[in-house]
Amino acid sequence: MAETKKGKIVFISYNYFPPTFSGKLVVSGRRFQDLDPNKFEVVILTRNLQGLPKEDNRGHLKIYHSSSFGEGRFGKRLNAIMFWLWSSWKLKKEENVDIVHFDEPAVTSFPFMGSWGYEYGWKRFTKLAELAQKKGARTIFEHAISDKDGYFAPEACRIPFYKKIDKIVCVSDALYEAALEIYPTKASKIVCGIEDDVFLPLEENERALIRRENGENPDALIFSFVGLVVRRKGFDLICKAFNRLAAELPDIRLWVLGPCSHAESKHIHDDEVAGYKLDFGENLDKVRFFGNTSDREKLARNLAATDVCLFPTRQEGFGLAPVEAMSCGVPPIITRIPGVTDLANVHGVTGFYIDLENEEQLFEAMKKLALDQDLRKSMGRQARERIEEKFTWKQHLKAWEDFYTTNG
C-alpha cells in the first residue's frame, strides 16, 4: 500500500512559545506538537534567543531559529533584520509546502525606520505571502488581536497582505464577524483551544499544599489575575476594587500570575507597575506578583489554587485566561465586551460579567463571591462542565486538522 502523503505546514512567527508570554502562541505551540504525525509535518520559522538551539527536531515538528545578536538595543534591531532576510531564504528552500500559516507577532517593525518601519514590516510579510503562492502553497493568517479601531480595522499598509492570503482564521465570534464584513470569502472561525488536560481542578489537599508553598493560609480567600500588568487588561480597576474589599475583608489575597516587568514583556512599563504597587498602599502585602513562567502546568496549578479569577479587560480578541480559569473550576469575573462575552462563561451560572470600566460592578461581584463559598464552588463545578462540553482541546485540535486538510 502506497504511503499517504503528509501535509506540510510552514508556520512563520517572529515570536514563538517558549519563552514568549502569549496565550495564543502557547495554544499554537501545543497544537502543532499535537497534530497527527501520520498526517502532518510542521516547520516553524522563528527568531532566536540566546541559549536556544538553531534547530530543534521533534519528529514531525521541526523548529528553526534565525541568528541572534543578543537582546540589547542594537542586538534586537539586528535580530529583526536577520529574521526577515532569513525567513525568506528558508521558505524558498523548503520543498513540497502545502500551507504557510502566518501568526500576528511575525510582523515586527523594521529597525531604525520609525513608523515607516512598521509599514515596511508588513511589506516584507506580503513578500513572504507572495513567495508562498509561487510555491503553490495555501496561505493562512490567524487573527487573534482586536485592532485599535475595531475588531478588524486594518491600516492601509496591511491590506496588500490580506489580499494575498487565502484565509483569515479568527479565534472568536467578534473577530470573525468583523473580518467577514470586509473579506466574506476569506474569513473563517476556529475558537482558541483550552488545554483542559493541563488546566484541571485540584483536590482540596492539593490546593492547600500550593497555598502553603506560597506562604498563604489554606483557608484564605484568593483572587487571581492572569495576564500582562497593564491598563488595557483592567489592572487599575482591580487595584481599586481590591482595596475597597480589603477594607471590609482584610484576609483576602490577590495572586498576579504573569509578566509584571518590561524585562518580561515589552508591552509592560515598569513605572506603570510601580504606580499600581503604590495604589495598593498598605494592602500590597496581600498581593503576590509571580512574574512570567513558561511552565504551563505550574501556571495551571497556581491558578487552580485560587478562588476567583478577575479579568476586567478593556479590549480583547479572545481572552484565554478566564476560560482557562473555568477549566480549573475557578469562576471568573469578566468584562462584558465582544471577544470575551462570546466565549464559554454563562452569567450567574459559571461566573459573572461586568460592564466595561465599571469598578463598582467589579467590587460587588468580588464581594458576592468572597462571601458565598457555596456559590463559588457551584459556579466552579459548572464552569468546568461547560469547558468539557464545548471547549475541549480535542475539539480544537480536530477543527484545525479538518481545516488544514480541506480548503477551509
Order of alpha helices (4+ residues) and beta strands (2+ residues): beta-alpha-beta-beta-beta-alpha-beta-alpha-beta-alpha-beta-alpha-beta-alpha-beta-alpha-beta-alpha-beta-alpha-beta-alpha-beta-beta-alpha-alpha-alpha
